């Protein structure tokens, strides 16, 4: 068995001893399975002739400094299907299934349906007008929730779902769509 490591050699192991320079104390190929003894600071570690910390592992002992970059073990972004399975199996949610769609609760189903209707009605009232949220020099007439109360307000740049091209249109919408606004309140 051969090895590139020699007694007194400076070595590096960024996996087990990151940013610490080590020194080979002994190389005795007659000792199996870890013939190389290395000192890192106050720690002594044992390696195979190939520079592995244990049997059937990857080589981590190096004769020159190295960095490990880009390594991560990040969970993948959850999919909607995973969230849906979790929701269906979670006993703390009183889920509702309607038209092959699952909702976290009856209240959320009602709120989502009300919001869907409000967005369509908003576009109808606005005759297709859409606010330019990048332009903070003009006010937008909006409906929003403040302290659990549905209110009419003026806004410059904070994007709001229920924005109108004029105060008059907003006020008319507010008066005529109160029932839907109350139903959609949890999402506004």
C-alpha positions in Angstrom: 0.0 0.0 0.0 1.3 3.5 -0.9 0.5 6.9 0.3 1.4 10.5 -0.6 1.6 11.5 3.0 4.9 11.8 4.9 5.8 12.4 8.5 6.1 16.2 9.3 4.0 17.2 6.2 1.5 20.0 6.6 -2.0 18.8 5.7 -5.6 20.1 5.6 -9.0 18.6 6.2 -11.8 21.2 5.5 -14.5 18.6 6.3 -13.5 17.5 9.8 -11.1 20.2 10.8 -12.0 23.3 8.8 -9.5 26.1 8.6 -7.0 24.3 10.8 -3.5 23.4 9.4 -2.5 19.9 10.5 0.8 18.0 10.7 1.4 14.4 10.0 2.8 12.8 13.1 3.3 9.3 11.9 2.9 7.2 8.8 3.0 3.4 9.5 1.6 1.4 6.6 1.9 -1.7 8.7 -1.0 -0.5 10.8 -4.4 -1.1 9.3 -6.9 0.5 8.6 -5.6 3.9 9.7 -1.9 4.2 9.2 -1.7 8.0 9.1 -1.7 10.0 12.4 -2.4 13.7 12.1 -2.4 16.4 14.7 -4.8 19.4 14.2 -4.3 21.8 17.0 -4.9 19.8 20.2 -6.7 17.0 18.3 -5.2 13.8 16.9 -7.0 12.2 14.0 -6.3 8.9 12.1 -6.6 8.4 8.4 -6.4 5.7 5.8 -3.5 5.7 3.4 -5.8 7.4 0.9 -6.6 10.2 3.3 -10.0 9.1 4.5 -11.2 9.4 8.1 -12.9 6.1 8.0 -13.4 3.0 5.9 -15.4 3.5 2.6 -15.4 7.3 3.0 -14.3 10.1 0.7 -10.8 11.5 0.7 -10.7 14.6 2.9 -7.0 14.9 3.9 -5.2 17.2 1.5 -1.6 18.3 0.9 -2.8 21.8 0.2 -5.5 24.1 1.6 -8.9 23.9 -0.1 -12.4 25.3 0.3 -15.7 23.7 0.0 -18.1 26.1 -1.8 -21.6 25.7 -2.9 -22.3 22.7 -0.8 -25.8 22.7 0.8 -28.4 20.3 2.0 -31.4 22.5 1.6 -34.8 20.9 1.5 -36.6 21.4 -1.8 -39.3 24.0 -2.0 -42.6 22.4 -0.9 -45.0 21.7 -3.7 -48.7 22.6 -3.5 -49.5 18.8 -3.6 -47.3 18.2 -0.5 -49.1 21.1 1.3 -52.4 19.8 0.3 -51.6 16.3 1.6 -50.4 17.8 4.9 -53.6 19.9 5.1 -55.9 16.9 4.5 -54.0 14.8 7.2 -53.8 17.6 9.8 -56.5 17.1 12.5 -56.3 20.8 13.5 -57.9 21.9 10.3 -61.6 21.5 9.5 -61.0 21.3 5.7 -63.6 21.7 3.1 -63.6 20.1 -0.3 -65.7 21.9 -2.9 -65.5 21.4 -6.7 -62.4 19.2 -6.3 -60.6 22.0 -4.5 -59.6 21.8 -0.8 -59.8 24.8 1.5 -58.4 25.2 5.0 -61.9 25.9 6.4 -65.4 26.9 5.4 -64.5 30.5 6.3 -61.6 30.5 3.9 -63.7 29.0 1.1 -66.3 31.8 1.6 -63.5 34.5 1.8 -61.7 33.2 -1.3 -65.0 33.1 -3.3 -65.9 36.6 -2.1 -62.5 37.9 -3.0 -62.7 36.4 -6.5 -66.1 38.1 -7.0 -64.8 41.4 -5.6 -61.8 41.5 -8.0 -64.1 40.9 -10.9 -66.5 43.6 -9.7 -63.6 45.9 -9.0 -62.5 45.7 -12.6 -66.1 46.2 -13.8 -66.5 49.3 -11.6 -63.2 50.6 -12.8 -64.1 49.9 -16.4 -60.7 48.1 -16.8 -58.6 50.8 -15.2 -55.5 49.5 -13.4 -53.4 51.5 -10.9 -49.8 52.2 -11.6 -48.1 51.3 -8.3 -44.7 52.5 -9.5 -46.1 56.0 -9.8 -46.2 57.3 -6.2 -47.1 60.8 -7.2 -50.8 60.0 -7.7 -53.2 58.8 -5.1 -55.1 55.6 -5.4 -58.5 55.3 -3.7 -58.5 52.0 -1.9 -60.5 49.7 0.4 -58.5 48.0 3.2 -58.7 46.6 6.7 -57.4 48.6 9.6 -57.8 47.1 13.1 -60.3 44.6 11.8 -62.4 47.4 10.3 -63.1 47.8 6.6 -62.1 51.3 5.6 -61.9 53.6 2.6 -58.5 55.3 2.3 -56.1 57.1 -0.1 -52.8 55.4 -0.9 -49.8 56.3 -3.0 -47.6 53.3 -3.3 -48.6 50.4 -1.0 -50.2 48.0 -3.3 -53.8 47.1 -2.4 -56.1 44.6 -4.1 -59.1 46.9 -4.0 -57.9 50.1 -5.7 -60.2 52.4 -7.7 -59.7 55.1 -10.2 -61.7 57.6 -8.2 -63.0 58.2 -4.7 -66.6 58.2 -6.1 -66.2 54.8 -7.6 -64.5 53.5 -4.5 -67.3 54.8 -2.2 -70.0 53.4 -4.5 -68.3 50.0 -4.5 -67.9 50.2 -0.7 -71.6 50.8 -0.2 -72.9 48.4 -2.8 -70.6 45.5 -2.0 -70.6 45.5 1.8 -71.8 41.9 2.1 -69.0 40.5 -0.1 -66.4 42.8 1.6 -67.4 41.3 5.0 -67.1 37.8 3.6 -63.6 38.5 2.1 -62.4 40.4 5.2 -60.0 37.6 6.4 -58.1 38.0 3.1 -58.1 41.8 2.8 
